[in-house]
Amino acid sequence: MTSREASAYDRPDLLKNQPHRQKSRWTVMRSAGWAVCGAAVFVASVAAGRAAAAEPAGSSAGSWITFLSHRTGMNLLYRMRPDGSELKPVFGGPIPDAPGLGAGLALVRDPHWTWQSPDRRHFASCAYEVIRPRDQDGRFQYYFSLHLGRADGTGPTRVIAPVCEEAVAWSPDGKRVAYTEVMSLEPDDRNAARVSRLFVTAIDGTDERLILERPGRWTPADWSPDGNKLLLVWSDTPNLSLMHSTLLELDMPQVARAARTARPQSRWQRRNHEALHEVLGQAVPVEVYDARYAPNGKSIAVTAIRKRDKPTEWLSLDFELGVIDRATAGYKKVVWHQEGLRGPICWSPDGSEILFSRPLQAGDAREVTKGAGGALRQEWGLGLWSIRPDGTSERFMTTGWSPDWR
């Protein structure tokens, strides 16, 4: 840890230029540390989650696929059956009767990476709201909020985290989500050092806990089917040509023990190093960007970039799809496409297929919107494909991106 990174722990003044961070629940709920009763609630919830998860991997019968699509000109969340039937939009678009807007302006909710709960009842979506048309001078800044909604699109939605990174993991029992807030130590510096805070929150609003606080960018990728591990991606991005990342597992029973035995206000979340275990060693030829556990928990599907083949800036379509065997920590490439491949990814409920997105053929205008974005943000002109973990039987499913199949 460098002195620059460590300074965030002792300099609350670094928050003064980040009002969106000051307003988060961190400053309201977490400054007092972990109360004994709160830790007990968390420990009990971890145990309950593991018990609920102790079921065999499910079948794809009766399952749903959610995904994002620009097919109407707006980015919306859709839900459909695996055969394409019962398709309907469930989240996103203009917010009617938004107050205070001038003539010709509209408040639009734009969903991005989204995940269904394991019980198929809810979705969690990292989304932002923007006034359109955008400001004529090009001023446009947004922060993701974590929205919770019913998977069938009925009823209202609610924000369960006002600021978050674009990464969420559901607990196997569908009652909690893990998400991250990342604080830049120097807000005016694009490549400044960062500190990440990883939280687990109950979707019923009864509990929210900080479980990890570390320098760098740490984001949850998935929660193991048995409830014992939280899959995390650590990344360091001085710039897009020097981006490095690795995949780790956070031992949740060990986290629960640390919470139970910690002294009040001890800030154990900064010191619980023994709960982190690297999934892939430094000798592997890839940098992992996104990952999901197989339903049986025996392997992990990832999007990754070959280190030696990508000495220049990473782009959003530079990835290959691979699979990690958890027993051996061995990595195997599943597929790579010349025109590119895009995450996030997911498994079918029976573990026989992996879903990913890649560009549609030239001239295919079914995804009608095309716009500007950062090097890692291309999300238009994409379609969804499925493929078997051995690299066979690749098939087109629909247009769109960010799939989740439960």
Secondary structure, 3 states (H helix, E strand, C coil): CCHHHHHHHHCHHHHCCCHHHHCCHHHHHHCCCCCHHHHHHHHHHHHHHHHHHCCCCCCCCCCCEEEEECCCCCCEEEEECCCCCCCEEEECEECCCCCCCCCCCEEEEEEEEEEECCCCCEEEEEEEEEEECCCCCCCCCCCCEEEEEECCCCCCCEEEECCCCCCEEECCCCCEEEEEEEEECCCCCCCCCEEEEEEEEECCCCCEEEEEEEECEEEEEEECCCCCEEEEEEEECCCCCCCEEEEEEEEHHHHHHHHHHCCCCCCHHHCCHHHEEECCCCCCCEEEEEEEECCCCCEEEEEEEECCCCCCCCCCCECEEEEEECCCCEEEEEECCCCCEEEEEEECCCCCCEEEEEECCCCCCCCCCCCCCCCCCCCCCEEEEEECCCCCCCEEEEECEEEEEC
